[in-house]
């Protein structure tokens, strides 16, 4: 088999989506509750930056261990604060499936959604 040089690979090679569910890029205000790595309870405001039927991604100030259970409440509205607005209010339970420390000190956190419900 002949290997193609990188410049001859198809142009969409790096755009192939590996996720099984489509994602929505967003900026939904959210409130996260859970226990950090030392078992200390944490409540933090943040913004969800993408979501799918099975998971979501957000940035947090606190570090959580893998598989940590989190409760997240958010509003499906980019323009309304969490407590106000007309977008549906959603609560999900989920677990941390990926966490990575960013250069700015925040943590990039991927959550597997386990129990979504409208409030």
Residue, then its C-alpha position, 0 to 999 in steps of 0.5 A: x500500500x502506498x502512503x500519500x504525503x500529507x499535502x496529498x490527503x483529501x482536504x476534508x481529512x481533518x474535518x471528519x467528525x468522530x462523535x456519534x451525535x451532532x453537536x450544537x455550538x452555543x453559549x448557554x449560561x449554566x450552574x454546576x454542582x458537584x464534589x471536587x477531587x478532595x470531596x469538597x462541594x462546589x457550585x459554579x457558574x459557567x457557560x456551556x459551549x457545545x451540547x449534543x443528545x449525549x454530552x456537553x462541554x464547558x469550562x470550569x474553574x474547579x478540577x473534578x475527577x473522572x467519573x465525578x457526578x455533576x448536576x447542571x442546570x442551564x437555559x436554552x437561550x444565548x441571551x437570557x441569564x440563567x434565572x430569567x428569560x423565555x428559553x427552556x430551563x433544563x437540568x441534567x445529571x452527568x459524569x465527567x468523561x474528559x478533563x484537561x487543564x487549560x493554559x489560563x487555569x480553567x479546566x476543559x470538561x466533557x460531560x456524558x449526560x445521563x438524566x436530562x429533564x425540562x424544569 
